[in-house]
Amino acid sequence: MPPTDALRGAYCPLIVPFSEGKVDYDTYGKLIERQIAEGTHGLLVNATSGEPTMLTLQERADLVEFVIRTSAGRRPVCAGTGSESFDENASLIDRFDKAGADSILVVTPFYSAPPQRGVVSYFASLGARTKRPFLIYHIPARAGFTLTVDTLAALKDNVPHFCGLKNTDTDVGLVTGAFARLGRDFRIFAGLELPTLPMLGIGGCGMMITASNVAPRMVSQLYDTFAKGDIDGAIALNLKLYPLFRGVALESSPIPVKYMLKRLGVVNTNEHRTPMVPASPETERQLDKVLADIGLV
């Protein structure tokens, strides 16, 4: 099976539980097992839900290796780097490659505001460090950088195993343009909840959305239902998930998700590292209603 065949379906961008400031690996292991038991198709480490910019380089590497060991081949693991530093990214890619990650995800540079040609050079050099499926994390609202179709095509010319995006954006024009230029085998995962079903409808291969931390079974069923051609069923599931899809955006991710996981008893505490903080009392009240509306409490 080509490595890219595993790049489809509902991948959960795992949150990272903390206890007194430290990564709580016991709870993290339980989160992984819950995702597998609930039917999630893949596991994504060090995406926004995992608060990677609040983690050290060592912690990000350790988390990926922990997920690979714990999942033990039961689910594909996509390893994110969560860094802008070229040297940090290079170091993590080398380590993920050695650990056996199934694919690697690198976020676009943030803060530096590079030109498109700079990003081509950046990703071409990073992509050359591995032969594993290589994806870009496109998140313009947080990174302040927007990819173009020309840049995607230039990257593909330089890195043949550059195979897709986590597209945390609402721009369907970029998605359609990428398929028109690079072909339908190019993998594009929806990275935002509300555009997920439309992204599937124009050719997306799946979703990497934080809501799957809360309702993994329903999110994976949304993909499965659409993939088997039951469009009415997918629309019905999307409507059922609508309160959750809105709720995860009430505050910066993953603040709402961590609160809901605590409310469901999945984690013991919704602890964050500064400058992130737990949900406000008003947000908590709204999220309690969300969980009731979708039938989880």
C-alpha positions in Angstrom: 0.0 0.0 0.0 1.5 3.4 -0.9 2.2 5.4 2.2 -0.2 8.1 1.1 -3.2 5.7 1.1 -3.3 6.1 4.9 -3.7 9.8 4.5 -7.5 9.9 4.5 -10.3 10.0 7.0 -10.6 11.6 10.4 -7.3 12.3 12.1 -7.5 13.6 15.7 -5.1 16.5 16.5 -4.5 15.3 20.0 -4.6 17.7 22.9 -1.8 17.4 25.5 -2.9 17.0 29.1 -0.8 18.7 31.8 -0.5 18.0 35.5 1.2 20.6 37.7 3.0 22.0 34.6 4.3 18.6 33.3 3.0 16.5 30.4 0.7 13.9 31.9 1.7 10.8 29.9 -0.7 8.4 31.7 -3.7 10.5 30.6 -2.2 11.0 27.2 -2.0 7.3 26.7 -5.7 7.0 27.7 -6.6 9.7 25.1 -4.8 7.7 22.4 -6.6 4.5 23.4 -10.0 6.3 23.4 -9.4 7.6 19.9 -8.6 4.2 18.6 -11.6 2.6 20.3 -13.9 5.3 19.0 -12.9 4.7 15.4 -10.6 7.6 14.6 -8.7 6.9 11.4 -5.3 8.6 12.3 -3.5 10.5 15.1 -1.9 13.9 14.6 0.7 15.1 17.1 1.8 18.7 17.7 -0.9 20.5 15.9 -2.6 23.6 17.3 -4.8 21.5 19.7 -1.5 20.2 21.2 -0.3 23.6 22.1 3.1 23.0 20.5 4.5 26.5 21.0 4.1 26.0 24.7 6.1 22.8 24.5 9.9 22.4 24.4 11.6 20.9 21.5 12.3 17.8 23.6 8.7 17.5 24.6 7.5 17.7 21.0 9.8 14.9 20.0 9.0 12.8 23.0 5.2 13.1 22.4 5.5 11.9 18.8 7.7 8.9 19.9 5.2 8.1 22.7 2.2 8.1 20.3 4.1 5.9 17.8 4.9 3.4 20.6 1.4 3.5 22.1 -0.5 3.2 18.9 1.8 0.3 17.8 0.7 0.4 14.2 -3.0 0.4 15.0 -3.4 3.9 13.5 -1.1 6.0 11.3 0.7 8.7 13.1 1.2 12.1 11.5 4.1 14.0 13.3 3.9 17.8 13.5 6.9 19.9 14.2 5.1 23.1 15.5 8.1 25.3 14.9 9.2 28.2 12.7 13.0 27.6 13.3 14.6 25.8 10.4 17.1 24.1 12.7 14.4 23.0 15.1 12.3 21.6 12.3 15.2 19.8 10.7 16.1 18.2 14.0 12.5 17.1 14.6 12.1 15.7 11.1 15.2 13.7 11.5 14.0 12.3 14.8 10.5 11.6 13.5 11.8 9.9 10.4 14.0 7.6 12.6 11.1 6.9 15.0 8.9 5.7 12.1 6.2 8.4 11.8 3.9 7.6 8.9 3.9 11.2 7.7 5.3 14.6 8.7 3.5 17.9 9.0 5.4 21.2 9.1 3.5 24.5 9.7 4.2 27.5 7.5 6.6 30.1 8.9 4.9 32.4 11.3 5.9 35.9 12.5 8.7 36.3 9.9 6.3 37.1 7.0 8.5 35.6 4.3 7.9 36.0 0.5 6.5 33.0 -1.3 9.9 32.2 -2.9 11.4 32.0 0.7 8.8 29.5 1.7 9.5 27.4 -1.4 13.2 27.3 -0.4 12.4 26.6 3.3 10.1 23.6 2.6 12.3 22.3 -0.2 15.2 22.0 2.2 13.1 20.5 5.0 11.4 18.1 2.7 14.7 16.8 1.4 15.5 15.4 4.9 12.9 12.6 4.6 11.2 10.4 2.1 8.1 10.0 4.2 4.9 11.7 3.0 5.4 15.4 3.7 2.5 17.8 4.4 2.2 21.5 5.1 0.1 22.9 7.9 -1.6 25.9 6.3 -3.2 28.1 9.0 -3.2 31.7 7.8 -5.2 33.1 10.7 -2.5 32.1 13.2 0.6 32.1 11.0 -0.1 35.3 9.1 1.0 33.6 5.8 -1.2 32.3 3.0 0.0 29.8 0.5 -0.6 30.2 -3.3 -1.3 27.5 -5.8 2.0 28.5 -7.6 3.9 27.9 -4.4 2.3 24.5 -4.0 3.3 23.6 -7.5 6.8 24.8 -7.0 7.2 22.8 -3.9 5.9 19.7 -5.6 8.5 20.1 -8.3 11.2 20.3 -5.6 9.8 17.6 -3.2 8.1 14.8 -5.0 6.8 13.3 -1.7 5.2 16.6 -0.8 1.7 15.2 -0.8 -0.8 17.5 0.9 -2.0 20.1 3.4 -3.8 20.4 6.6 -5.9 23.4 5.4 -7.1 25.4 8.4 -8.8 28.0 6.3 -12.1 28.6 4.5 -10.7 29.3 1.1 -12.2 26.7 -1.2 -10.6 28.4 -4.2 -7.1 27.4 -3.0 -8.3 23.8 -2.5 -9.9 23.6 -6.0 -6.9 25.3 -7.5 -4.5 22.8 -5.9 -6.5 19.9 -7.2 -6.6 21.4 -10.7 -2.9 22.0 -10.7 -1.5 19.0 -8.7 -4.2 16.4 -9.4 -6.8 14.6 -7.3 -4.2 12.5 -5.5 -3.0 15.6 -3.7 -4.3 15.2 -0.1 -6.1 18.1 1.6 -7.5 17.7 5.1 -10.0 20.2 6.4 -8.5 21.8 9.5 -11.6 23.8 10.6 -14.9 22.4 11.7 -17.5 24.4 9.9 -16.0 24.0 6.4 -15.3 20.3 6.8 -18.2 18.9 4.9 -17.8 21.5 2.0 -14.1 20.6 1.8 -14.9 16.9 1.5 -17.5 17.8 -1.2 -14.8 19.5 -3.4 -12.3 16.7 -3.1 -10.8 16.8 0.4 -9.4 13.5 1.8 -10.6 14.0 5.4 -10.4 16.2 8.4 -7.9 17.1 11.2 -10.2 19.0 13.5 -10.0 19.6 17.2 -13.7 18.6 17.7 -12.6 15.0 17.2 -11.0 15.2 20.7 -14.5 15.5 22.1 -16.6 13.4 19.8 -14.3 11.0 17.9 -16.9 8.5 17.0 -19.3 11.1 15.5 -16.5 12.9 13.6 -15.1 9.7 12.1 -18.7 8.7 11.2 -19.1 12.0 9.3 -16.2 11.0 7.1 -17.2 7.4 6.7 -20.8 8.4 5.8 -19.6 10.8 3.2 -17.0 8.4 1.8 -19.6 5.7 1.1 -21.8 8.2 -0.8 -24.5 8.8 1.8 -24.7 12.5 1.3 -28.0 13.0 3.1 -26.6 11.0 6.1 -23.4 13.2 6.1 -25.5 16.3 6.0 -27.6 15.0 9.0 -24.4 14.2 11.0 -22.9 17.6 10.1 -26.1 19.3 11.5 -25.9 17.2 14.6 -22.3 18.2 15.2 -23.0 21.9 14.4 -23.2 23.0 18.1 -19.9 21.4 18.8 -18.3 22.8 15.6 -19.3 26.2 16.8 -18.4 25.6 20.4 -14.8 24.6 19.8 -14.2 28.2 18.5 -15.7 30.1 21.5 -12.2 30.7 22.7 -8.7 30.0 21.3 -8.1 26.3 20.7 -7.8 24.1 22.6 -9.3 26.0 25.6 -12.9 24.9 24.9 -11.9 21.3 24.1 -9.9 20.9 27.3 -12.9 22.1 29.3 -15.3 19.7 27.5 -12.9 16.8 28.0 -12.8 17.6 31.8 -16.6 17.9 31.9 -16.9 14.4 30.3 -14.4 13.0 32.7 -11.9 12.1 30.0 -9.1 14.3 31.6 -8.8 15.2 35.3 -8.0 18.9 34.7 -8.2 21.5 31.9 -4.7 22.8 32.7 -2.8 25.0 30.2 0.6 26.6 30.1 0.7 30.4 30.1 -0.3 32.5 28.1 -3.2 30.0 27.6 -5.7 29.8 30.4 -8.8 27.7 31.2 -12.2 28.6 29.8 -14.1 31.5 31.4 -17.2 30.8 33.5 -19.4 32.1 30.7 -17.7 29.9 28.1 -18.1 26.9 30.5 -21.8 27.5 30.6 -22.1 27.7 26.8 -20.0 24.5 26.4 -22.2 22.6 28.9 -25.1 23.4 26.6 -23.1 22.2 23.6 -22.4 18.9 25.2 -26.1 18.5 26.1 -27.2 19.5 22.6 -25.1 16.8 20.9 -26.1 14.2 23.4 -22.8 13.6 25.3 -24.2 14.6 28.7 
